[in-house]
Amino acid sequence: YGSRVGFWRVRRLFQERGLPLTVFGCALALERNPAVAAAIRESGWDVCSHGWRWVKHYELSEREERQHIRRAIDSMQKTVGERPLGWYCRYGPSVNTRRLVVEEGGFLYDSDAYNDELPYWVRVGNKAHLVVPYSLTANDSKFGAGGFFTASDYFTFVKDGFDMLYREGRTQPKMMSLGLHLRLIGHPSRAAGLERVLDYIAGHSGVWFTRRIDIARHWTATHPAPTPAD
């Protein structure tokens, strides 16, 4: 349902409002759905690699995981026209993932973290690496897990979180991630909640709807990586 119907509905909601987004793209899924891959390619959206295929990276050997990262890059260059600049594991990373992503090179950030509301720098070996954290809180997965039932549940929950962050934003910036799964939020009775959320947030001044790659580039330019001495 998500790839046949949900994708196109969510795409319409964002395009009608001129809003960007980031796709967490599984490389093999994009290969198997060329129509969706083409629409993503034409959209100008950021595509963050969600792995070569949906597997648990923490169950892969280091050699296998390195191969998966390389396959994901090669695949997405063909399907969406450019290599991914961000990385985010499905099911969570292994103990090797971040190091392997940095060793592979070419990635500006990863989102394999849930521990902050702003980007931050880490050191991987002798290199600085940017983490743009993600969140499972304002996430439509609660429709599948039983936390949300109606569009109003979703709207109220996201609105309350946004209102809190917006008030706090008077003194310091905040980042909010809205995690969307096309097979969940793409259903009409749920997409109605997303529609209300987008319009509500857009009604506030000083809010930046943007892609994760833009956040990474902004953070890198505005808050460059500290040197080891710092």
C-alpha positions in Angstrom: 0.0 0.0 0.0 2.7 2.5 0.9 4.5 2.2 -2.4 1.4 2.0 -4.5 -0.8 4.6 -2.8 0.7 6.2 0.3 3.8 7.6 -1.4 1.8 9.5 -4.0 -0.6 11.0 -1.4 2.2 12.2 0.9 4.1 13.5 -2.1 1.0 15.5 -3.1 0.6 17.0 0.4 4.2 18.2 0.4 4.2 19.4 -3.2 1.0 21.4 -2.8 2.6 23.3 0.0 6.0 23.6 -1.6 7.6 21.8 1.3 10.8 19.7 1.1 11.5 16.5 2.9 14.1 13.8 3.4 13.5 10.3 2.2 15.1 7.5 4.3 15.5 5.3 1.2 16.2 1.5 1.2 18.3 1.0 -1.9 16.9 -2.3 -3.0 13.3 -1.0 -2.6 14.1 1.9 -4.9 15.5 -0.4 -7.5 12.3 -2.4 -7.4 10.0 0.6 -7.7 11.4 2.7 -10.6 8.3 5.0 -10.7 8.8 6.0 -7.1 12.6 6.4 -7.6 12.0 8.6 -10.6 9.5 10.8 -8.7 12.0 11.2 -5.9 14.8 12.0 -8.4 12.6 14.8 -9.9 11.5 16.1 -6.5 14.7 17.7 -5.2 14.3 15.8 -2.0 17.3 14.7 0.1 17.7 10.9 0.0 19.4 9.6 3.2 20.5 5.9 2.8 18.4 3.6 4.9 20.7 0.7 3.9 21.0 -1.5 0.9 18.2 -3.7 2.1 16.1 -4.0 5.2 18.3 -6.1 7.5 19.6 -5.7 11.1 23.0 -4.3 10.7 24.0 -5.4 14.1 23.7 -9.0 12.9 26.1 -8.4 10.0 29.8 -9.1 10.1 32.1 -6.1 9.6 32.9 -7.3 6.1 29.2 -7.8 5.2 28.3 -4.4 6.6 31.0 -2.7 4.6 29.7 -4.4 1.5 26.1 -3.3 2.3 27.2 0.3 2.6 29.0 0.2 -0.7 26.1 -1.5 -2.5 23.7 1.1 -1.1 25.8 3.9 -2.5 26.2 2.3 -5.9 22.5 1.4 -6.2 21.2 4.9 -5.2 23.6 6.6 -7.7 21.7 4.7 -10.4 18.1 5.0 -9.1 18.0 8.6 -7.8 20.9 10.0 -9.7 23.3 10.8 -6.9 25.0 9.1 -4.0 23.5 9.5 -0.5 25.1 12.1 1.8 23.4 10.8 4.9 23.1 7.4 6.6 20.4 5.9 8.8 20.2 2.2 9.7 16.9 0.4 9.8 16.6 -1.4 13.2 19.6 0.4 14.6 23.3 0.4 13.9 26.0 -2.1 14.8 29.0 -1.2 16.9 30.9 -0.8 13.6 28.4 1.2 11.6 29.5 4.8 12.2 33.2 3.9 11.8 32.5 2.1 8.5 30.4 5.0 7.2 33.3 7.4 8.0 35.8 5.1 6.5 33.7 4.8 3.3 33.8 8.6 3.0 31.4 10.9 1.2 28.8 11.1 4.0 28.1 14.5 5.6 26.1 13.0 8.5 24.4 10.1 10.0 21.2 10.0 11.9 21.8 6.8 14.0 21.1 8.6 17.3 18.1 9.5 19.3 19.8 11.3 22.2 19.4 15.0 21.3 17.3 17.7 19.6 20.2 19.4 17.8 23.1 18.1 15.7 26.4 17.5 17.3 29.9 16.5 16.5 31.7 13.3 17.4 35.2 12.1 16.7 35.6 8.8 14.8 39.2 7.9 14.8 41.0 11.1 13.8 38.0 12.6 11.9 35.2 14.8 13.0 31.8 13.5 12.1 28.4 15.1 12.3 25.3 13.4 13.9 21.9 14.8 13.0 19.8 12.9 15.5 16.4 11.4 14.7 13.4 10.8 16.9 10.8 8.1 17.2 8.5 10.3 19.3 6.5 12.4 16.8 6.5 9.4 14.6 3.6 7.8 12.8 4.8 4.3 13.8 2.4 4.8 16.8 -0.4 4.1 14.4 0.9 0.6 14.0 1.9 0.2 17.7 -1.4 1.4 19.1 -0.4 4.9 20.4 -2.4 6.7 17.7 -5.8 5.7 16.4 -7.3 8.8 14.8 -5.9 11.8 12.8 -6.8 13.9 15.8 -4.5 11.8 18.0 -1.6 12.4 15.6 -2.4 16.1 15.2 -2.7 16.8 19.0 0.5 14.9 19.8 2.6 16.6 17.2 1.1 20.0 17.9 1.9 19.7 21.6 5.5 18.8 20.8 5.9 21.6 18.3 4.3 24.2 20.7 6.8 23.3 23.4 9.8 23.5 21.0 8.5 26.7 19.5 8.3 28.3 23.0 11.8 27.1 23.8 13.0 28.4 20.5 12.7 31.9 21.8 16.0 31.4 23.6 17.7 28.5 21.7 17.1 26.7 18.4 15.3 23.4 18.3 14.9 20.7 15.7 11.8 18.5 15.3 11.7 15.3 13.2 8.4 14.0 11.9 8.9 10.4 11.0 6.5 9.3 8.2 5.9 5.7 6.9 4.0 5.7 3.7 2.2 2.4 4.6 0.9 4.1 7.8 0.4 7.9 7.3 -0.5 7.4 3.7 -4.0 6.1 4.5 -6.5 8.9 4.0 -7.9 9.0 7.6 -4.3 9.3 8.9 -3.0 11.6 6.1 -5.7 14.1 7.2 -3.8 14.5 10.5 -0.5 15.1 8.6 -2.3 17.7 6.5 -3.4 19.6 9.6 0.0 19.4 11.2 1.8 20.8 8.1 -0.7 23.7 7.9 -0.5 24.4 11.6 3.3 24.5 11.7 3.4 26.6 8.5 1.2 29.2 10.3 4.1 30.1 12.6 6.8 32.6 11.8 10.5 31.6 12.0 10.0 27.9 11.2 12.3 26.3 8.7 10.9 23.3 6.9 13.9 21.6 5.4 15.8 18.5 4.4 18.3 16.8 6.7 21.1 17.5 4.3 20.4 21.2 4.6 20.5 21.0 8.4 23.8 19.2 8.1 25.3 21.8 5.8 23.9 24.7 7.9 25.4 23.2 11.1 28.7 22.5 9.5 28.9 26.1 8.2 27.6 27.7 11.4 29.0 25.4 14.1 32.1 23.9 12.5 33.7 20.8 14.0 35.9 21.6 17.0 39.5 20.7 16.8 40.8 18.1 19.2 42.3 20.8 21.3 38.9 22.4 21.7 
